């Protein structure tokens, strides 16, 4: 158990005893409150008082335990259970000084205004739209810090290219973050049961259905589910939608989806339901998207899109000066501004790179493109660059065990490389789930690491990843075959990829995730063109086309 009160000014202490037997006693309201709060915390849990919640506002995610009456103390404000770190804060690690956000005051103010409407019971959907590197995540961080002045529930998930065909991937990620890091399946189920009860969700099939969605076995005493696949899917969508709406009805709540353009269709179906009900449920939905993505919800009314444009010259100059660790000559600043072309990420990274190189000339090795710049960052990392490139092949969020197995690097060397990548702001550790997970701080870093691989290296790594998944990660191969299929496809192994795509299509159909099934069958059919024309290949194509036609009829 752990309890934190954060009221240090009221602590008094004295030394008791002599020599090695000395003990320091601490008295006052703070230790008294902490001792009482310890009785509220669940095993291995952390409970904090309202003042501590305010002090650490944006760094962690919290769940409202409610006002509690403690021996000798009465707290009128709610006590908060810490359920995990804030993933947005993870992206902008507190160890590194953030440069001031420039030229986004109006956008930040607009998000605040829309958030405050929720006080009157009016929910809203806000989309932050812009090109890669334009500052979407940085704006969300700034808005979150403003919102954190008021205690709230922050629920977060992200789309990922490699998981676009994995049903409910983003939704399961959101739920895991909401529940916090749990070490055992039993702990996950217990945390899930508490979270549902706190929100007022009492459906008896809620825990087993959501646990199944998370891939977590339920306790033996749980009643077996007898629903069909279609009924299961419908109940999951209904229960989760109801759960999130009830959270918003009880506490100020934000649902944030990053990179919505890569969210899987099944999670999008849940989001569709939430968007329909958000305005009347005081639910505040935030999402980021690239400009070329067509958001499926009409704008206007309770849906606002904020388009982020490139910085003007004065704002970009201010950002460059703030990002550089020393004074740069005017001609160097001018060259940086010319190369950055108003893209905040490019301007900031260029300024840091030039300052680190201590170059006094505008013509000395200033990268010409953002891709060149990001590669320059990777090149400085030595052996850690290889680990970054392996991670880029494995996807957005990668487990330590998978990186270790694919890389074949001994543990001490791998840990040191991962530490270097975190220190260099290439990777960030993730708090979701019970495994050591890492993700790229920015999608552009992932793209740069992947793009720097030679075609042969790329296919070799995908082949290695596929082989490792088949041999050592059978759960991924059996429950997420679309991931394995993508690796075989990128490895240039169509004969191995086609049957796995077919398996992914069958599994998605069984789960009634029909859009994902359609995509899997289309991938398999497209790859058939690379196989020699034989009677067996023709029979397989006929079977795939027939199955796809059946899926399309349903959808």
Secondary structure per residue as TSV (DSSP state, phi and psi in degrees):
chain	resnum	aa	ss	phi	psi
A	1	X	-	360.0	151.3
A	2	X	E	-147.2	145.4
A	3	X	E	-142.1	141.1
A	4	X	E	-134.5	134.5
A	5	X	-	-110.7	-33.8
A	6	X	-	73.3	28.1
A	7	X	-	-119.5	55.6
A	8	X	G	-57.6	-33.0
A	9	X	G	-59.6	-16.5
A	10	X	G	-99.3	15.6
A	11	X	E	-92.8	135.5
A	12	X	E	-128.9	149.1
A	13	X	E	-145.0	164.5
A	14	X	E	-150.9	161.3
A	15	X	E	-98.1	130.5
A	16	X	E	-116.6	132.3
A	17	X	S	93.8	-178.8
A	18	X	S	-128.0	156.2
A	19	X	G	54.9	-137.3
A	20	X	G	-67.2	-16.2
A	21	X	G	-87.8	2.7
A	22	X	-	-59.3	138.6
A	23	X	E	-131.1	146.5
A	24	X	E	-103.0	119.5
A	25	X	E	-97.5	143.6
A	26	X	E	-125.9	128.3
A	27	X	E	-128.8	169.2
A	28	X	E	123.9	-177.7
A	29	X	H	-69.3	-35.7
A	30	X	H	-62.0	-57.1
A	31	X	H	-62.3	-32.0
A	32	X	H	-63.7	-45.8
A	33	X	H	-63.9	-43.0
A	34	X	H	-62.0	-40.7
A	35	X	H	-63.0	-38.4
A	36	X	H	-71.5	-41.1
A	37	X	H	-64.1	-28.1
A	38	X	H	-59.9	-30.4
A	39	X	T	-72.6	-18.1
A	40	X	T	-85.6	-31.6
A	41	X	S	-68.8	142.4
A	42	X	-	-78.3	162.1
A	43	X	T	-53.2	133.3
A	44	X	T	64.4	15.8
A	45	X	-	-100.8	166.4
A	46	X	E	-128.0	125.5
A	47	X	E	-119.7	136.9
A	48	X	E	-127.1	153.4
A	49	X	-	-82.3	166.0
A	50	X	H	-55.7	-41.8
A	51	X	H	-61.9	-40.1
A	52	X	H	-66.7	-39.5
A	53	X	H	-56.9	-38.8
A	54	X	H	-70.7	-40.0
A	55	X	H	-65.0	-36.4
A	56	X	T	-106.7	26.9
A	57	X	T	-42.1	-58.4
A	58	X	T	-90.4	-1.9
A	59	X	T	-89.2	-21.0
A	60	X	E	-134.0	165.0
A	61	X	E	-103.9	145.6
A	62	X	E	-130.4	158.1
A	63	X	E	-126.2	133.7
A	64	X	E	-72.0	118.6
A	65	X	E	-86.7	-18.8
A	66	X	E	98.8	168.5
A	67	X	-	-69.3	135.5
A	68	X	-	-125.8	150.6
A	69	X	E	-105.4	119.4
A	70	X	E	-112.7	156.2
A	71	X	T	-57.8	117.5
A	72	X	T	81.8	-3.0
A	73	X	E	-141.3	146.2
A	74	X	E	-130.3	122.7
A	75	X	-	-105.2	116.0
A	76	X	S	-77.8	-29.0
A	77	X	S	-86.6	155.6
A	78	X	-	-69.2	150.7
A	79	X	E	-91.3	147.1
A	80	X	E	-119.3	134.3
A	81	X	E	-94.2	130.0
A	82	X	E	-78.2	123.6
A	83	X	E	-111.3	-5.8
A	84	X	E	163.0	172.8
A	85	X	E	-81.7	159.2
A	86	X	-	-81.9	117.0
A	87	X	H	-64.7	-34.0
A	88	X	H	-65.0	-41.2
A	89	X	H	-63.9	-35.1
A	90	X	H	-59.4	-38.0
A	91	X	H	-62.1	-32.0
A	92	X	T	-117.4	74.7
A	93	X	-	-49.2	133.0
A	94	X	T	-65.3	-14.1
A	95	X	T	-73.0	-16.8
A	96	X	S	-111.4	136.1
A	97	X	-	-72.6	126.0
A	98	X	-	-79.1	137.4
A	99	X	-	-73.8	150.9
A	100	X	-	-60.3	141.2
A	101	X	-	-76.6	131.9
A	102	X	-	-117.8	146.7
A	103	X	S	59.4	29.5
A	104	X	-	-129.4	19.1
A	105	X	H	-62.7	-42.7
A	106	X	H	-63.5	-41.2
A	107	X	H	-66.2	-41.7
A	108	X	H	-63.1	-43.8
A	109	X	H	-62.7	-38.1
A	110	X	H	-64.6	-42.0
A	111	X	H	-63.2	-42.7
A	112	X	H	-58.8	-44.7
A	113	X	H	-60.3	-44.0
A	114	X	H	-68.1	-36.2
A	115	X	H	-62.7	-41.3
A	116	X	H	-67.8	-23.0
A	117	X	G	-61.5	-25.1
A	118	X	G	-62.2	-25.6
A	119	X	G	-58.6	-33.4
A	120	X	G	-87.3	12.1
A	121	X	T	83.5	17.4
A	122	X	-	-108.8	111.6
A	123	X	-	-79.2	169.9
A	124	X	E	-156.6	153.7
A	125	X	E	-115.7	126.6
A	126	X	E	-125.9	122.8
A	127	X	E	-106.8	132.3
A	128	X	E	-103.6	113.7
A	129	X	E	-113.9	135.6
A	130	X	-	176.6	167.9
A	131	X	-	-70.4	161.8
A	132	X	T	-57.6	136.4
A	133	X	T	83.0	3.4
A	134	X	S	-82.6	-12.0
A	135	X	S	108.1	25.4
A	136	X	H	-64.5	-49.6
A	137	X	H	-66.4	-35.3
A	138	X	H	-65.4	-38.4
A	139	X	H	-65.5	-40.6
A	140	X	H	-61.7	-42.3
A	141	X	H	-60.0	-44.9
A	142	X	H	-62.6	-43.3
A	143	X	H	-65.2	-38.7
A	144	X	H	-64.3	-38.8
A	145	X	H	-64.1	-36.6
A	146	X	H	-67.3	-46.0
A	147	X	H	-62.1	-32.3
A	148	X	T	-67.3	-7.0
A	149	X	T	-61.8	-22.8
A	150	X	S	-114.0	128.4
A	151	X	-	-54.9	136.2
A	152	X	-	-158.0	168.5
A	153	X	E	-101.5	126.7
A	154	X	E	-113.3	116.6
A	155	X	E	-114.0	125.8
A	156	X	E	-134.1	142.5
A	157	X	E	-150.4	171.7
A	158	X	E	-147.4	145.8
A	159	X	-	-80.1	156.7
A	160	X	-	-145.4	135.3
A	161	X	G	-54.3	-44.9
A	162	X	G	-69.7	-19.2
A	163	X	G	-108.8	16.9
A	164	X	T	-62.2	-25.5
A	165	X	T	-107.2	15.0
A	166	X	S	-97.2	110.2
A	167	X	T	-56.5	131.1
A	168	X	T	62.9	21.6
A	169	X	H	-59.7	-52.1
A	170	X	H	-66.1	-37.7
A	171	X	H	-62.5	-45.8
A	172	X	H	-64.0	-35.3
A	173	X	H	-62.3	-43.6
A	174	X	H	-60.5	-44.8
A	175	X	H	-66.6	-40.6
A	176	X	H	-62.3	-40.5
A	177	X	H	-65.2	-38.6
A	178	X	H	-64.9	-37.9
A	179	X	H	-78.8	-22.0
A	180	X	-	85.0	172.2
A	181	X	-	-71.3	123.4
A	182	X	-	-126.4	140.7
A	183	X	S	-88.1	-24.6
A	184	X	S	-132.6	157.9
A	185	X	H	-57.2	-38.7
A	186	X	H	-62.4	-39.3
A	187	X	H	-67.2	-38.5
A	188	X	H	-60.8	-47.1
A	189	X	H	-64.4	-39.6
A	190	X	H	-64.8	-43.4
A	191	X	H	-64.8	-39.7
A	192	X	H	-64.0	-43.5
A	193	X	H	-61.9	-42.7
A	194	X	H	-63.7	-45.0
A	195	X	H	-63.5	-41.9
A	196	X	H	-65.1	-43.1
A	197	X	H	-64.5	-40.6
A	198	X	H	-60.6	-35.3
A	199	X	H	-83.6	-8.7
A	200	X	T	88.4	21.8
A	201	X	-	-93.6	117.0
A	202	X	-	-117.7	5.8
A	203	X	-	-56.8	127.6
A	204	X	T	-64.9	-23.9
A	205	X	T	-92.4	3.4
A	206	X	H	-65.1	-49.9
A	207	X	H	-63.7	-51.4
A	208	X	H	-63.2	-35.1
A	209	X	H	-69.3	-44.8
A	210	X	H	-71.5	-36.3
A	211	X	H	-61.3	-41.0
A	212	X	H	-62.5	-40.0
A	213	X	H	-60.6	-37.5
A	214	X	H	-81.7	-5.4
A	215	X	T	74.2	30.2
A	216	X	-	-112.6	127.3
A	217	X	-	-68.5	140.9
A	218	X	-	-87.7	159.7
A	219	X	-	-57.1	153.8
A	220	X	T	-59.0	-30.1
A	221	X	T	-78.4	-7.7
A	222	X	S	-67.7	139.8
A	223	X	-	-67.5	135.9
A	224	X	-	-66.9	146.5
A	225	X	-	-83.7	132.7
A	226	X	-	-116.2	17.7
A	227	X	-	-80.3	153.0
A	228	X	-	-73.1	168.3
A	229	X	H	-60.0	-41.2
A	230	X	H	-66.0	-40.5
A	231	X	H	-67.1	-39.2
A	232	X	H	-58.4	-50.8
A	233	X	H	-59.8	-45.9
A	234	X	H	-61.4	-41.5
A	235	X	H	-67.1	-40.9
A	236	X	H	-59.4	-48.4
A	237	X	H	-61.2	-43.1
A	238	X	H	-66.6	-45.9
A	239	X	H	-65.5	-46.6
A	240	X	H	-66.0	-41.3
A	241	X	H	-59.1	-47.6
A	242	X	H	-61.8	-40.1
A	243	X	H	-61.4	-49.3
A	244	X	H	-66.8	-37.0
A	245	X	H	-65.9	-39.6
A	246	X	H	-69.4	-35.4
A	247	X	H	-58.7	-46.0
A	248	X	H	-65.6	-29.1
A	249	X	H	-73.2	-28.0
A	250	X	H	-95.1	-34.7
A	251	X	S	-137.1	152.8
A	252	X	-	-56.5	127.8
A	253	X	E	-137.4	138.3
A	254	X	E	-121.2	131.2
A	255	X	E	-110.4	115.1
A	256	X	E	-114.5	126.6
A	257	X	E	-119.1	117.0
A	258	X	E	-94.1	142.4
A	259	X	-	54.9	58.1
A	260	X	G	-64.2	-19.6
A	261	X	G	-65.1	-16.1
A	262	X	G	-110.5	9.5
A	263	X	-	-73.4	139.7
A	264	X	-	-67.4	151.5
A	265	X	H	-58.6	-34.2
A	266	X	H	-67.3	-42.7
A	267	X	H	-64.5	-37.7
A	268	X	H	-59.9	-33.4
A	269	X	H	-64.8	-39.5
A	270	X	H	-64.4	-43.4
A	271	X	H	-62.3	-37.7
A	272	X	H	-57.1	-45.2
A	273	X	H	-63.4	-42.4
A	274	X	H	-66.8	-40.2
A	275	X	H	-62.1	-38.7
A	276	X	H	-60.4	-34.3
A	277	X	H	-105.0	-7.3
A	278	X	H	-60.0	-42.8
A	279	X	H	-61.8	-35.2
A	280	X	H	-92.7	-0.8
A	281	X	H	-115.1	6.3
A	282	X	T	59.2	28.0
A	283	X	E	-89.9	130.5
A	284	X	E	-104.5	113.0
A	285	X	E	-107.4	124.5
A	286	X	E	-114.9	141.4
A	287	X	E	-147.6	156.1
A	288	X	E	-116.4	148.4
A	289	X	E	-152.1	152.1
A	290	X	-	-79.9	158.1
A	291	X	T	-61.7	-29.7
A	292	X	T	-84.1	5.7
A	293	X	-	-95.8	130.4
A	294	X	-	-89.9	104.1
A	295	X	-	-66.8	133.6
A	296	X	S	-76.8	-1.3
A	297	X	S	-109.6	134.3
A	298	X	-	-65.2	144.1
A	299	X	-	-84.7	168.6
A	300	X	B	99.5	164.0
A	301	X	T	64.8	-111.0
A	302	X	T	-103.7	18.4
A	303	X	E	-128.8	114.8
A	304	X	E	-117.1	134.9
A	305	X	E	-111.4	133.2
A	306	X	E	-111.4	115.1
A	307	X	E	-92.0	123.0
A	308	X	-	-93.2	124.0
A	309	X	-	-102.7	172.2
A	310	X	-	-67.6	154.7
A	311	X	-	-71.8	146.1
A	312	X	-	-76.0	172.6
A	313	X	H	-60.3	-43.7
A	314	X	H	-65.2	-43.4
A	315	X	H	-66.0	-41.7
A	316	X	H	-63.5	-39.1
A	317	X	H	-63.8	-43.6
A	318	X	H	-58.6	-41.3
A	319	X	H	-66.2	-42.7
A	320	X	H	-62.2	-45.6
A	321	X	H	-62.7	-40.0
A	322	X	H	-70.6	-34.6
A	323	X	H	-77.0	-31.2
A	324	X	S	-71.6	140.7
A	325	X	S	-84.2	-1.5
A	326	X	S	-151.7	170.6
A	327	X	-	-72.2	128.4
A	328	X	-	-103.9	144.5
A	329	X	-	-60.5	152.0
A	330	X	H	-59.8	-37.4
A	331	X	H	-69.1	-31.2
A	332	X	H	-69.8	-43.7
A	333	X	H	-60.3	-41.7
A	334	X	H	-61.7	-40.4
A	335	X	H	-66.4	-40.7
A	336	X	H	-61.8	-45.2
A	337	X	H	-63.1	-37.8
A	338	X	H	-65.4	-43.0
A	339	X	H	-71.5	-40.4
A	340	X	H	-68.7	-32.3
A	341	X	T	53.8	38.6
A	342	X	T	82.4	2.7
A	343	X	-	-87.0	114.5
A	344	X	H	-56.6	-45.0
A	345	X	H	-60.7	-42.6
A	346	X	H	-64.7	-45.7
A	347	X	H	-61.5	-45.1
A	348	X	H	-66.6	-46.4
A	349	X	H	-68.3	-38.2
A	350	X	H	-61.8	-44.8
A	351	X	H	-60.0	-42.3
A	352	X	H	-67.6	-42.0
A	353	X	H	-63.4	-46.2
A	354	X	H	-64.8	-41.1
A	355	X	H	-63.9	-39.7
A	356	X	H	-65.6	-36.3
A	357	X	H	-76.4	-12.2
A	358	X	T	57.6	38.2
A	359	X	-	-85.5	132.9
A	360	X	-	-98.5	2.3
A	361	X	-	-117.1	143.5
A	362	X	T	-74.3	-14.0
A	363	X	T	-101.1	0.0
A	364	X	S	-92.4	101.7
A	365	X	S	50.7	47.0
A	366	X	-	-90.6	116.3
A	367	X	-	-54.9	143.1
A	368	X	S	-87.1	-25.8
A	369	X	S	-127.7	163.0
A	370	X	H	-63.6	-36.9
A	371	X	H	-62.4	-43.6
A	372	X	H	-61.2	-40.2
A	373	X	H	-64.0	-47.6
A	374	X	H	-64.9	-35.3
A	375	X	H	-67.1	-35.0
A	376	X	H	-61.1	-38.0
A	377	X	H	-64.0	-43.9
A	378	X	H	-66.6	-38.3
A	379	X	H	-62.0	-26.3
A	380	X	T	-75.1	-9.3
A	381	X	T	-91.1	-4.2
A	382	X	T	62.6	-132.8
A	383	X	T	-59.5	-26.4
A	384	X	H	-63.6	-23.8
A	385	X	H	-60.9	-39.4
A	386	X	H	-61.1	-39.6
A	387	X	H	-67.2	-39.0
A	388	X	H	-61.8	-39.6
A	389	X	H	-71.0	-35.9
A	390	X	H	-63.9	-43.3
A	391	X	H	-60.6	-37.1
A	392	X	H	-65.2	-27.5
A	393	X	H	-75.9	-28.8
A	394	X	H	-85.8	-15.9
A	395	X	-	120.5	-174.5
A	396	X	S	-70.3	-45.9
A	397	X	E	-119.2	121.2
A	398	X	E	-126.3	137.4
A	399	X	E	-84.0	151.4
A	400	X	H	-59.3	-41.7
A	401	X	H	-60.8	-39.0
A	402	X	H	-71.6	-42.1
A	403	X	H	-60.3	-43.0
A	404	X	H	-61.8	-44.8
A	405	X	H	-68.0	-40.9
A	406	X	H	-74.4	-38.8
A	407	X	H	-74.5	-34.7
A	408	X	-	70.8	13.2
A	409	X	-	-85.6	142.4
A	410	X	-	-65.2	154.7
A	411	X	H	-56.9	-46.7
A	412	X	H	-60.8	-43.5
A	413	X	H	-66.9	-41.6
A	414	X	H	-65.4	-44.1
A	415	X	H	-60.4	-40.5
A	416	X	H	-65.9	-40.1
A	417	X	H	-65.7	-42.9
A	418	X	H	-64.2	-39.2
A	419	X	H	-62.3	-39.9
A	420	X	H	-64.3	-40.2
A	421	X	H	-67.4	-35.6
A	422	X	H	-69.5	-44.6
A	423	X	H	-61.6	-33.9
A	424	X	T	-85.6	5.6
A	425	X	T	63.6	30.8
A	426	X	S	-90.9	-48.4
A	427	X	E	-113.4	156.4
A	428	X	E	-130.5	141.3
A	429	X	E	-73.0	147.9
A	430	X	E	-109.5	146.1
A	431	X	-	-95.2	-4.8
A	432	X	S	-77.9	144.3
A	433	X	S	79.6	-174.6
A	434	X	S	-110.3	3.8
A	435	X	S	-107.9	163.7
A	436	X	-	-73.4	114.1
A	437	X	E	-119.2	147.7
A	438	X	E	-136.0	149.8
A	439	X	E	-141.8	157.8
A	440	X	E	-71.2	140.3
A	441	X	S	-64.0	-32.0
A	442	X	S	-143.0	142.7
A	443	X	H	-58.6	-30.6
A	444	X	H	-67.3	-31.4
A	445	X	H	-67.3	-40.9
A	446	X	H	-61.2	-45.2
A	447	X	H	-62.1	-40.9
A	448	X	H	-65.3	-43.7
A	449	X	H	-64.3	-41.1
A	450	X	H	-70.4	-42.4
A	451	X	H	-66.5	-22.6
A	452	X	T	-80.3	-9.8
A	453	X	S	-76.1	136.9
A	454	X	-	-66.7	155.4
A	455	X	H	-55.4	-41.2
A	456	X	H	-65.7	-43.3
A	457	X	H	-60.9	-42.7
A	458	X	H	-60.7	-49.3
A	459	X	H	-67.1	-36.5
A	460	X	H	-63.0	-42.4
A	461	X	H	-68.2	-40.6
A	462	X	H	-62.9	-39.6
A	463	X	H	-64.5	-42.1
A	464	X	H	-63.0	-43.6
A	465	X	H	-61.7	-44.4
A	466	X	H	-61.8	-44.1
A	467	X	H	-62.6	-43.6
A	468	X	H	-63.3	-42.5
A	469	X	H	-62.6	-43.6
A	470	X	H	-62.7	-42.5
A	471	X	H	-86.0	-33.1
A	472	X	H	-121.1	-18.1
A	473	X	-	-124.9	62.7
A	474	X	H	-63.1	-26.5
A	475	X	H	-65.1	-42.1
A	476	X	H	-63.6	-45.4
A	477	X	H	-60.3	-36.5
A	478	X	H	-86.5	-36.8
A	479	X	H	-100.4	-21.1
A	480	X	-	-132.7	60.4
A	481	X	H	-62.8	-21.5
A	482	X	H	-63.3	-29.1
A	483	X	H	-68.8	-46.7
A	484	X	H	-60.9	-42.0
A	485	X	H	-61.9	-39.3
A	486	X	H	-64.3	-39.1
A	487	X	H	-65.7	-44.6
A	488	X	H	-62.2	-37.5
A	489	X	H	-63.8	-49.5
A	490	X	H	-69.5	-20.2
A	491	X	T	-80.1	-5.5
A	492	X	T	74.1	35.2
A	493	X	-	-118.4	70.1
A	494	X	H	-61.6	-34.1
A	495	X	H	-63.1	-32.5
A	496	X	H	-85.9	-31.1
A	497	X	H	-73.0	-39.7
A	498	X	H	-58.2	-51.7
A	499	X	H	-63.7	-29.1
A	500	X	H	-74.2	-38.3
A	501	X	H	-61.6	-39.3
A	502	X	H	-61.8	-42.5
A	503	X	H	-62.5	-41.7
A	504	X	H	-62.2	-39.6
A	505	X	H	-64.5	-43.4
A	506	X	H	-63.2	-43.8
A	507	X	H	-64.8	-42.7
A	508	X	H	-64.0	-38.3
A	509	X	H	-63.9	-43.1
A	510	X	H	-58.7	-36.8
A	511	X	T	-84.9	1.1
A	512	X	T	63.9	25.5
A	513	X	-	-91.4	77.3
A	514	X	H	-72.5	-33.0
A	515	X	H	-66.8	-39.6
A	516	X	H	-66.5	-37.7
A	517	X	H	-63.3	-44.6
A	518	X	H	-57.9	-46.1
A	519	X	H	-61.8	-41.9
A	520	X	H	-64.1	-45.1
A	521	X	H	-65.7	-38.0
A	522	X	H	-64.9	-38.4
A	523	X	H	-61.8	-44.7
A	524	X	H	-62.4	-44.1
A	525	X	H	-63.9	-41.7
A	526	X	H	-61.6	-36.5
A	527	X	H	-74.9	-20.5
A	528	X	H	-59.4	-28.1
A	529	X	T	-61.9	-22.5
A	530	X	T	-87.0	-5.0
A	531	X	S	-95.6	150.1
A	532	X	-	-63.2	144.9
A	533	X	-	-76.0	111.7
A	534	X	-	-137.0	164.0
A	535	X	H	-57.4	-39.5
A	536	X	H	-63.7	-41.3
A	537	X	H	-63.3	-41.1
A	538	X	H	-65.1	-39.6
A	539	X	H	-64.2	-40.5
A	540	X	H	-63.8	-42.0
A	541	X	H	-63.3	-41.2
A	542	X	H	-60.9	-44.0
A	543	X	H	-63.6	-43.1
A	544	X	H	-65.9	-44.5
A	545	X	H	-63.4	-39.7
A	546	X	H	-65.4	-43.9
A	547	X	H	-65.3	-41.9
A	548	X	H	-61.4	-41.4
A	549	X	H	-60.4	-39.2
A	550	X	H	-64.1	-40.0
A	551	X	H	-65.3	-43.8
A	552	X	H	-64.1	-33.0
A	553	X	H	-64.6	-37.5
A	554	X	H	-71.4	-40.9
A	555	X	-	-77.9	360.0
